[in-house]
Amino acid sequence: MSLENVTAVTTTDLLGKAATLLAQGRRFITITCSDRGDHFDIIYHFDHDYILENLRLTLGKNEPLPSLSAICLCALVVENEIQDLFGIKVQGLAIDYEGKFLLSEGAQVAPFRKPDPTAEAAAPAGTPPAETSSQKEGAS
Protein backbone atom coordinates (compact mmCIF):
# COMPACT_ATOMS: atom_id res chain seq x y z
CA MET A 1 0.00 0.00 0.00
CA SER A 2 1.46 3.35 -0.99
CA LEU A 3 0.92 6.70 0.64
CA GLU A 4 -1.53 8.92 -1.24
CA ASN A 5 -1.70 12.72 -1.55
CA VAL A 6 2.05 13.26 -1.14
CA THR A 7 3.79 16.49 -2.08
CA ALA A 8 7.60 16.64 -2.10
CA VAL A 9 9.04 19.63 -0.22
CA THR A 10 12.47 21.00 0.61
CA THR A 11 13.67 22.58 3.84
CA THR A 12 13.27 25.94 2.09
CA ASP A 13 9.57 25.58 1.22
CA LEU A 14 8.42 23.30 4.08
CA LEU A 15 7.10 26.07 6.34
CA GLY A 16 5.29 27.83 3.49
CA LYS A 17 3.60 24.64 2.27
CA ALA A 18 2.62 23.67 5.82
CA ALA A 19 1.24 27.18 6.47
CA THR A 20 -0.83 26.92 3.29
CA LEU A 21 -2.33 23.58 4.38
CA LEU A 22 -3.16 24.99 7.82
CA ALA A 23 -4.74 28.10 6.25
CA GLN A 24 -6.89 25.81 4.09
CA GLY A 25 -8.35 24.29 7.25
CA ARG A 26 -6.22 21.17 7.40
CA ARG A 27 -5.28 19.88 10.85
CA PHE A 28 -1.71 18.88 11.70
CA ILE A 29 -1.69 15.21 12.74
CA THR A 30 1.93 14.08 13.23
CA ILE A 31 5.34 13.63 11.62
CA THR A 32 6.79 10.30 10.57
CA CYS A 33 10.58 9.92 10.42
CA SER A 34 12.41 7.04 8.81
CA ASP A 35 16.20 6.63 8.73
CA ARG A 36 17.09 5.37 5.25
CA GLY A 37 20.81 4.99 6.02
CA ASP A 38 22.19 7.87 3.97
CA HIS A 39 19.26 10.25 4.55
CA PHE A 40 16.00 10.65 6.47
CA ASP A 41 12.50 10.52 4.98
CA ILE A 42 10.29 12.85 6.98
CA ILE A 43 6.56 12.94 6.26
CA TYR A 44 4.22 15.57 7.68
CA HIS A 45 0.60 14.40 7.92
CA PHE A 46 -2.38 16.78 7.74
CA ASP A 47 -6.11 15.96 7.72
CA HIS A 48 -9.30 17.59 6.47
CA ASP A 49 -12.62 15.71 6.43
CA TYR A 50 -10.81 12.36 6.88
CA ILE A 51 -8.59 12.93 3.85
CA LEU A 52 -4.87 12.98 4.55
CA GLU A 53 -2.50 15.39 2.81
CA ASN A 54 1.20 14.60 3.24
CA LEU A 55 4.39 16.57 2.78
CA ARG A 56 7.52 14.47 2.18
CA LEU A 57 10.94 15.89 2.98
CA THR A 58 14.21 14.12 2.18
CA LEU A 59 16.77 15.35 4.72
CA GLY A 60 20.52 14.78 4.66
CA LYS A 61 22.03 13.06 7.68
CA ASN A 62 23.75 16.24 8.95
CA GLU A 63 21.16 18.73 7.71
CA PRO A 64 19.05 20.66 10.27
CA LEU A 65 15.27 20.34 10.20
CA PRO A 66 13.21 23.54 10.36
CA SER A 67 10.60 23.50 13.12
CA LEU A 68 6.88 23.93 12.41
CA SER A 69 6.32 25.03 16.02
CA ALA A 70 6.25 28.74 15.06
CA ILE A 71 3.13 28.14 12.95
CA CYS A 72 1.77 25.04 14.68
CA LEU A 73 2.82 24.89 18.34
CA CYS A 74 1.77 21.26 18.88
CA ALA A 75 4.43 20.14 16.38
CA LEU A 76 7.06 20.75 19.06
CA VAL A 77 6.14 17.47 20.77
CA VAL A 78 6.94 15.19 17.82
CA GLU A 79 9.85 17.42 16.72
CA ASN A 80 11.48 16.96 20.14
CA GLU A 81 10.85 13.21 19.86
CA ILE A 82 12.54 13.12 16.43
CA GLN A 83 15.44 15.17 17.79
CA ASP A 84 15.90 12.73 20.70
CA LEU A 85 15.42 9.45 18.82
CA PHE A 86 17.14 10.22 15.50
CA GLY A 87 19.69 12.88 16.51
CA ILE A 88 18.33 15.39 13.98
CA LYS A 89 18.87 19.01 15.02
CA VAL A 90 15.51 20.80 14.81
CA GLN A 91 16.06 24.54 14.33
CA GLY A 92 13.66 27.10 15.75
CA LEU A 93 11.79 24.89 18.23
CA ALA A 94 9.43 26.96 20.40
CA ILE A 95 10.46 24.76 23.35
CA ASP A 96 13.67 22.78 22.85
CA TYR A 97 14.32 20.00 25.36
CA GLU A 98 17.82 19.61 23.87
CA GLY A 99 17.74 15.83 23.63
CA LYS A 100 16.10 15.24 27.02
CA PHE A 101 12.40 15.11 26.04
CA LEU A 102 12.21 11.30 25.97
CA LEU A 103 15.73 10.34 26.97
CA SER A 104 17.19 10.66 30.45
CA GLU A 105 20.78 11.32 31.46
CA GLY A 106 22.90 8.32 30.56
CA ALA A 107 20.46 7.00 27.93
CA GLN A 108 21.72 5.90 24.53
CA VAL A 109 22.05 8.94 22.27
CA ALA A 110 19.84 8.89 19.13
CA PRO A 111 18.85 5.21 19.49
CA PHE A 112 16.94 5.08 16.16
CA ARG A 113 19.74 6.65 14.06
CA LYS A 114 21.54 4.28 11.70
CA PRO A 115 25.22 4.74 10.83
CA ASP A 116 25.71 6.77 7.64
CA PRO A 117 27.05 4.32 4.99
CA THR A 118 28.51 7.18 2.93
CA ALA A 119 30.68 8.26 5.89
CA GLU A 120 32.14 4.76 6.20
CA ALA A 121 32.69 4.55 2.42
CA ALA A 122 34.58 7.87 2.51
CA ALA A 123 37.00 6.68 5.24
CA PRO A 124 40.53 5.86 4.02
CA ALA A 125 41.43 2.19 3.67
CA GLY A 126 42.46 0.63 6.98
CA THR A 127 40.45 3.10 9.06
CA PRO A 128 38.18 1.29 11.51
CA PRO A 129 34.46 2.03 11.10
CA ALA A 130 33.00 4.68 13.40
CA GLU A 131 31.45 3.45 16.62
CA THR A 132 27.69 3.52 16.80
CA SER A 133 26.08 5.26 19.74
CA SER A 134 25.13 1.87 21.22
CA GLN A 135 28.75 0.72 21.05
CA LYS A 136 29.86 3.91 22.80
CA GLU A 137 27.24 3.44 25.55
CA GLY A 138 28.37 -0.14 26.11
CA ALA A 139 31.98 0.98 26.59
CA SER A 140 31.16 3.32 29.47
Sequence and secondary structure as in RCSB ss.txt:
>XXXX:A:sequence
MSLENVTAVTTTDLLGKAATLLAQGRRFITITCSDRGDHFDIIYHFDHDYILENLRLTLGKNEPLPSLSAICLCA
LVVENEIQDLFGIKVQGLAIDYEGKFLLSEGAQVAPFRKPDPTAEAAAPAGTPPAETSSQKEGAS
>XXXX:A:secstr
    SEEEE TTTHHHHHHHHHHTT EEEEEEEEE SSEEEEEEEEEETTEEEEEEEEEETT  EE STTT TTH
HHHHHHHHHHH   EET SS  TT SS  TTS SSTT    HHHHHHS TT      HHHHHHH 
